[in-house]
Amino acid sequence: MRKTLFVILFSSFSFYAFANNDSTLIDALVRNIAAMQVKQDDGEFYAGMFYGTRECGGVPHNLQPDNNIFFTAITAFAFKNMLPHLNDQTKAVAKNIVLKASSTYPNFRNRFGYPFYNFWPTYAPIMPHTYYFKYLKVVFGQGEDADDTVMILMTSDNNDSVNAIAKKRMVGVSNLSRRRIISTFRRYRDLPAYSTWMGLKMTPDFDFSVQCNIMYFMLEKGLRWVSQDTATIDYITEMVKNRYYKKRPVYISPYYVKTPVLLYHLCRLMGAFKIPQLEVYKPQLIADIRKELEQSTNIMDQIILRTSLLRLQTDAPALDLNSIEEFEKSNQQKYLFFQARPAFSYPTPFKQIFLHWSYINYYFYCPAYNKTLWLEYLVEKNKTRTP
């Protein structure tokens, strides 16, 4: 009896100690990320954005400031989802992060005022600090993309009519609506699934991770279900069924590229919404994530794979990372969460060749988002742990 009582008391104390340590670290990390938010316009970034850099895969390998809205929007999205699980004091800081981030969105909005958003500011050069790409604004001027659009719409004040306008455009530029995709497996080219790009002149393009984000938006906003939604879920399911997230990650997701990042996007969608077609593959996904954990060497991959397991409602191994200083000294610097590979729209076999030609690829980094991904893991772990 005494032994049993001791075990119960020790377990309860251990749970309290770990939970309290996590809570302290979560609070400190939220404040640390808030301090990284740009305080005032500086000629490169707008106040409220998070600093990021871009590196050419070819020569020169120099890092340049890159004022894209992408990392700011996905950081805000992560914070918005974590709000219900933060204490009141920390929640106030997190809300302010989202509010400041959303104040920058008008700079990236479609030039005619539609709720579609560009990766770079609408009236500024694209690819800032490049030698020649920055002069190609006219060529890429109608390249608003679905990824930035859905992240911005999910982290800003809008209404059903605004969301419906965005959906109408996504339907209007989906595969087969205007053009037929040439850059995916032949057997999926007649699926009317959503495209990465929202510009009327852009060729349809499928990216597995982007499509996970689009469907997150459609389901969160409760927008009327149409054939494009069904086709996109069917396409995502086929990629999972055939385990292309592991076998062909670069081909099916040319902007996110890596298996752990693809799994992160998929499990975020599955953790938020029960999608019957995907639920069938949970055991497969859990097994594959555990194998990836055994093989991965980067701390960021280790983090997002654990988060993915937790979102699939299964146990994740403990992570030995206990302070912000320890995180900053880890191998998380220059972690590639997002990449730009211009060969995305090439037909087979050119796509397979040029996707791996590093000279034309660009790599994007954001220190604040790396910390946000770690924060997500801590919050998810704290949320799912029971005494």
C-alpha positions as CSV (number, residue, x, y, z in Angstrom):
1,M,0.0,0.0,0.0
2,R,2.8,2.4,1.0
3,K,4.7,1.5,-2.1
4,T,1.7,2.1,-4.4
5,L,1.1,5.5,-2.7
6,F,4.7,6.4,-3.2
7,V,4.6,5.5,-6.9
8,I,1.4,7.6,-7.4
9,L,2.9,10.6,-5.5
10,F,6.2,10.3,-7.4
11,S,4.4,10.1,-10.8
12,S,2.3,13.1,-9.9
13,F,5.3,15.1,-8.8
14,S,7.2,14.1,-12.0
15,F,4.3,15.1,-14.2
16,Y,4.0,18.5,-12.3
17,A,7.8,19.1,-12.6
18,F,7.9,18.4,-16.3
19,A,4.7,20.3,-17.1
20,N,5.9,23.3,-15.0
21,N,9.3,23.2,-16.8
22,D,7.5,23.1,-20.2
23,S,5.3,26.0,-19.2
24,T,8.2,28.1,-18.2
25,L,10.0,27.4,-21.4
26,I,6.9,28.0,-23.5
27,D,6.4,31.5,-21.8
28,A,10.1,32.4,-22.4
29,L,10.0,31.2,-26.0
30,V,6.8,33.2,-26.9
31,R,8.5,36.3,-25.5
32,N,11.7,35.5,-27.3
33,I,9.9,35.2,-30.7
34,A,7.9,38.4,-30.0
35,A,11.2,40.2,-29.5
36,M,12.3,39.0,-33.0
37,Q,9.4,40.7,-34.7
38,V,10.5,43.8,-36.8
39,K,9.7,46.9,-34.7
40,Q,9.6,49.5,-37.5
41,D,9.9,49.8,-41.2
42,D,13.6,49.6,-42.1
43,G,13.5,49.8,-45.9
44,E,13.7,46.0,-46.2
45,F,10.9,44.7,-43.9
46,Y,7.6,46.2,-42.7
47,A,7.0,46.5,-38.9
48,G,5.4,43.3,-37.8
49,M,7.2,41.0,-40.1
50,F,9.8,38.4,-39.2
51,Y,13.3,38.7,-40.6
52,G,14.2,36.2,-43.2
53,T,17.0,35.5,-45.7
54,R,17.4,33.9,-49.1
55,E,20.3,31.9,-50.5
56,C,21.1,30.9,-54.1
57,G,21.8,27.3,-54.6
58,G,24.3,28.2,-57.2
59,V,27.0,30.9,-57.3
60,P,27.1,33.2,-55.4
61,H,26.0,31.4,-52.2
62,N,25.5,34.7,-50.4
63,L,22.6,35.3,-48.0
64,Q,20.4,38.2,-48.8
65,P,17.5,39.8,-46.8
66,D,14.2,38.5,-48.3
67,N,11.0,40.4,-47.4
68,N,8.5,37.7,-48.3
69,I,5.3,37.4,-46.3
70,F,5.4,33.6,-46.2
71,F,7.3,33.1,-43.0
72,T,5.4,35.9,-41.2
73,A,2.0,34.4,-42.2
74,I,2.8,30.8,-41.2
75,T,4.3,32.0,-37.9
76,A,1.0,33.9,-37.3
77,F,-1.0,30.8,-38.3
78,A,0.9,28.6,-35.8
79,F,0.4,31.2,-33.0
80,K,-3.3,31.5,-33.8
81,N,-3.7,27.7,-33.4
82,M,-1.7,27.7,-30.1
83,L,-3.7,30.5,-28.4
84,P,-6.2,28.3,-26.7
85,H,-3.4,26.3,-25.0
86,L,-1.4,29.3,-23.6
87,N,-1.9,30.8,-20.1
88,D,-3.5,34.3,-20.1
89,Q,-0.4,36.3,-19.8
90,T,1.4,34.5,-22.5
91,K,-1.7,34.4,-24.7
92,A,-1.8,38.2,-24.6
93,V,1.8,38.3,-26.0
94,A,0.9,35.7,-28.7
95,K,-2.2,37.6,-29.7
96,N,-0.1,40.7,-30.2
97,I,2.3,38.8,-32.4
98,V,-0.6,37.8,-34.7
99,L,-2.0,41.3,-34.7
100,K,1.3,42.9,-35.7
101,A,1.8,40.3,-38.4
102,S,-1.6,40.8,-39.9
103,S,-1.0,44.6,-40.1
104,T,1.6,43.9,-42.8
105,Y,-0.7,41.9,-45.1
106,P,-2.1,44.8,-47.1
107,N,1.3,45.3,-48.6
108,F,1.1,41.9,-50.3
109,R,-2.6,42.0,-51.5
110,N,-3.6,41.8,-55.1
111,R,-3.2,45.1,-56.9
112,F,-6.9,45.3,-57.7
113,G,-7.9,44.7,-54.1
114,Y,-8.9,41.1,-54.4
115,P,-8.2,38.8,-51.4
116,F,-5.3,37.1,-53.2
117,Y,-1.7,37.6,-51.9
118,N,1.8,37.7,-53.4
119,F,4.9,36.2,-51.9
120,W,6.7,39.5,-52.1
121,P,5.2,43.0,-51.7
122,T,2.8,43.9,-54.5
123,Y,4.5,47.2,-55.5
124,A,8.1,46.1,-54.8
125,P,10.7,44.1,-56.8
126,I,10.5,40.3,-56.6
127,M,13.6,38.4,-55.5
128,P,15.2,41.5,-53.9
129,H,19.0,41.9,-54.2
130,T,19.2,39.4,-57.1
131,Y,21.2,40.5,-60.2
132,Y,18.4,40.1,-62.8
133,F,15.3,38.3,-61.3
134,K,14.3,41.4,-59.6
135,Y,13.7,43.0,-63.0
136,L,11.2,40.3,-64.1
137,K,8.2,41.8,-62.2
138,V,6.1,42.0,-65.4
139,V,6.7,38.4,-66.1
140,F,5.6,37.2,-62.7
141,G,3.2,40.0,-61.9
142,Q,0.1,37.8,-61.7
143,G,1.7,35.1,-59.6
144,E,-0.4,35.3,-56.4
145,D,-0.2,32.0,-54.7
146,A,-2.7,29.8,-52.7
147,D,-0.2,29.1,-49.9
148,D,0.2,32.7,-48.8
149,T,-3.4,33.5,-49.5
150,V,-4.9,30.8,-47.3
151,M,-2.4,31.5,-44.4
152,I,-3.2,35.2,-44.5
153,L,-6.9,34.6,-44.7
154,M,-6.8,32.3,-41.7
155,T,-4.9,34.8,-39.6
156,S,-6.7,38.0,-40.4
157,D,-10.2,39.4,-39.9
158,N,-12.3,38.5,-42.9
159,N,-15.8,37.3,-43.6
160,D,-17.5,34.5,-45.5
161,S,-17.8,36.6,-48.7
162,V,-14.1,37.3,-48.7
163,N,-13.3,33.7,-48.3
164,A,-15.8,32.8,-51.0
165,I,-14.0,35.2,-53.4
166,A,-10.7,33.5,-52.7
167,K,-12.2,30.1,-53.2
168,K,-13.9,31.1,-56.5
169,R,-10.5,32.1,-57.8
170,M,-8.9,28.9,-56.7
171,V,-11.6,26.9,-58.4
172,G,-11.1,29.1,-61.5
173,V,-7.4,28.4,-61.8
174,S,-7.6,24.7,-60.7
175,N,-6.5,22.0,-63.0
176,L,-8.6,21.7,-66.2
177,S,-10.5,25.0,-65.5
178,R,-8.3,26.9,-67.9
179,R,-5.3,24.7,-68.6
180,R,-4.2,21.1,-68.0
181,I,-1.3,20.3,-65.7
182,I,1.8,18.8,-67.3
183,S,4.0,18.6,-64.2
184,T,2.5,15.6,-62.3
185,F,2.2,11.9,-62.8
186,R,0.3,11.2,-66.1
187,R,-2.5,9.3,-64.3
188,Y,-3.4,12.3,-62.2
189,R,-3.5,14.9,-64.9
190,D,-7.2,14.8,-65.3
191,L,-8.0,15.4,-61.6
192,P,-9.5,18.9,-61.3
193,A,-7.5,19.5,-58.1
194,Y,-6.4,22.9,-56.7
195,S,-3.2,24.5,-58.1
196,T,-0.4,26.3,-56.2
197,W,-0.8,29.4,-58.2
198,M,-3.8,31.9,-58.4
199,G,-2.7,34.0,-61.3
200,L,-5.0,33.6,-64.4
201,K,-1.9,33.2,-66.7
202,M,-0.2,30.6,-64.6
203,T,0.0,26.9,-65.6
204,P,-1.6,24.6,-63.0
205,D,0.9,23.1,-60.6
206,F,0.4,20.6,-57.8
207,D,2.3,20.8,-54.5
208,F,1.3,18.2,-51.9
209,S,2.0,20.5,-48.9
210,V,0.3,23.5,-50.5
211,Q,-2.8,21.3,-51.2
212,C,-2.8,20.2,-47.5
213,N,-2.9,23.9,-46.6
214,I,-5.6,24.7,-49.1
215,M,-7.8,21.9,-47.7
216,Y,-7.1,23.1,-44.2
217,F,-8.5,26.5,-45.2
218,M,-11.6,25.0,-47.0
219,L,-12.5,22.9,-44.0
220,E,-11.8,25.5,-41.3
221,K,-13.9,28.1,-43.1
222,G,-16.7,25.6,-43.9
223,L,-16.8,26.7,-47.5
224,R,-19.2,24.9,-49.9
225,W,-17.8,21.6,-51.0
226,V,-17.2,21.3,-54.8
227,S,-15.6,18.9,-57.2
228,Q,-12.2,20.5,-56.8
229,D,-12.2,19.8,-53.0
230,T,-13.0,16.1,-53.7
231,A,-10.3,15.9,-56.4
232,T,-7.7,17.5,-54.1
233,I,-8.4,15.1,-51.2
234,D,-8.3,12.2,-53.7
235,Y,-4.9,13.4,-55.0
236,I,-3.5,13.8,-51.4
237,T,-4.8,10.4,-50.6
238,E,-3.1,8.8,-53.6
239,M,0.2,10.4,-52.6
240,V,-0.2,8.9,-49.1
241,K,-1.4,5.5,-50.4
242,N,1.6,5.2,-52.7
243,R,4.0,6.7,-50.0
244,Y,5.2,9.3,-52.5
245,Y,5.9,11.6,-49.5
246,K,8.8,9.2,-48.9
247,K,9.6,7.9,-52.4
248,R,9.2,11.1,-54.5
249,P,9.0,14.1,-52.0
250,V,10.7,16.6,-54.3
251,Y,8.5,15.7,-57.3
252,I,5.2,15.9,-55.5
253,S,6.2,19.0,-53.3
254,P,8.8,21.1,-55.1
255,Y,8.5,23.9,-52.6
256,Y,8.8,21.9,-49.4
257,V,10.9,19.0,-50.8
258,K,11.7,17.0,-47.7
259,T,9.8,14.0,-46.3
260,P,9.6,15.3,-42.7
261,V,8.2,18.7,-43.9
262,L,5.6,16.9,-46.1
263,L,4.6,14.7,-43.2
264,Y,4.3,17.8,-41.0
265,H,1.8,19.4,-43.4
266,L,-0.2,16.2,-43.8
267,C,-0.4,15.5,-40.0
268,R,-1.4,19.1,-39.3
269,L,-4.3,18.7,-41.6
270,M,-5.2,15.3,-40.2
271,G,-4.8,16.5,-36.6
272,A,-7.3,19.3,-37.2
273,F,-9.9,17.5,-39.3
274,K,-11.0,13.8,-39.5
275,I,-10.8,13.0,-43.2
276,P,-12.0,9.3,-43.7
277,Q,-9.9,8.7,-46.8
278,L,-6.7,9.6,-44.9
279,E,-7.6,8.1,-41.5
280,V,-7.1,4.7,-43.1
281,Y,-3.4,5.4,-43.5
282,K,-2.6,6.4,-39.9
283,P,-0.8,3.2,-39.0
284,Q,1.4,3.6,-42.1
285,L,2.1,7.2,-41.4
286,I,3.0,6.5,-37.7
287,A,5.4,3.8,-38.8
288,D,7.0,5.9,-41.5
289,I,7.4,8.9,-39.1
290,R,9.2,6.7,-36.5
291,K,11.6,5.4,-39.2
292,E,12.3,9.0,-40.2
293,L,13.0,9.8,-36.6
294,E,15.6,7.1,-36.4
295,Q,17.4,8.4,-39.5
296,S,17.1,12.2,-39.1
297,T,20.1,14.2,-37.8
298,N,18.7,17.7,-37.9
299,I,17.0,19.0,-34.7
300,M,14.3,20.7,-36.7
301,D,13.3,17.4,-38.4
302,Q,13.4,15.8,-35.0
303,I,11.0,18.4,-33.7
304,I,8.5,18.4,-36.5
305,L,8.4,14.6,-36.7
306,R,7.5,14.5,-33.0
307,T,4.9,17.1,-33.5
308,S,3.4,15.0,-36.3
309,L,3.2,11.9,-34.1
310,L,1.4,13.9,-31.4
311,R,-1.1,15.3,-34.0
312,L,-1.8,11.7,-35.0
313,Q,-2.6,11.1,-31.3
314,T,0.2,8.7,-30.6
315,D,3.3,8.9,-28.3
316,A,6.4,10.7,-29.4
317,P,9.8,10.0,-27.9
318,A,11.2,12.7,-25.5
319,L,13.3,15.4,-26.9
320,D,16.4,16.5,-25.0
321,L,16.3,20.2,-25.5
322,N,15.9,22.4,-22.4
323,S,16.7,26.0,-23.1
324,I,16.6,28.7,-25.8
325,E,20.4,29.0,-25.7
326,E,20.7,25.3,-26.3
327,F,18.3,25.5,-29.3
328,E,20.2,28.4,-30.8
329,K,23.5,26.5,-30.7
330,S,22.0,23.4,-32.3
331,N,22.1,22.6,-36.0
332,Q,18.8,24.4,-36.6
333,Q,20.6,27.3,-38.4
334,K,19.8,27.5,-42.1
335,Y,17.1,24.8,-41.7
336,L,15.3,24.4,-45.0
337,F,11.5,24.4,-44.5
338,F,10.7,26.1,-47.8
339,Q,12.5,26.3,-51.1
340,A,11.9,27.8,-54.5
341,R,12.6,25.4,-57.4
342,P,11.8,27.0,-60.8
343,A,11.5,23.6,-62.5
344,F,8.1,23.0,-60.7
345,S,6.0,23.3,-63.9
346,Y,8.3,21.4,-66.3
347,P,6.9,18.2,-67.9
348,T,8.5,14.8,-67.4
349,P,11.5,14.1,-67.7
350,F,12.7,17.7,-67.5
351,K,11.1,18.3,-64.2
352,Q,12.9,15.4,-62.5
353,I,16.2,16.6,-64.0
354,F,16.0,20.3,-63.3
355,L,14.4,20.0,-59.8
356,H,17.8,18.7,-58.7
357,W,19.9,21.3,-60.5
358,S,20.9,23.4,-57.5
359,Y,22.1,26.4,-59.5
360,I,18.5,27.6,-60.2
361,N,17.2,26.8,-56.7
362,Y,16.7,29.3,-53.9
363,Y,16.6,28.5,-50.2
364,F,14.7,30.5,-47.6
365,Y,15.4,30.8,-43.9
366,C,13.6,32.3,-40.9
367,P,15.1,32.0,-37.4
368,A,11.9,33.0,-35.7
369,Y,9.9,30.3,-37.5
370,N,12.4,27.6,-36.4
371,K,11.6,28.6,-32.9
372,T,7.9,28.7,-33.6
373,L,8.1,25.1,-34.8
374,W,9.8,24.1,-31.5
375,L,7.2,26.1,-29.6
376,E,4.4,24.1,-31.4
377,Y,6.0,20.9,-30.3
378,L,6.1,22.0,-26.7
379,V,2.5,23.2,-26.7
380,E,1.3,20.0,-28.4
381,K,3.2,17.9,-25.9
382,N,1.8,19.9,-23.0
383,K,-1.7,19.7,-24.5
384,T,-1.7,15.9,-24.9
385,R,0.1,14.9,-21.7
386,T,-2.0,13.5,-18.9
387,P,-1.0,12.9,-15.3
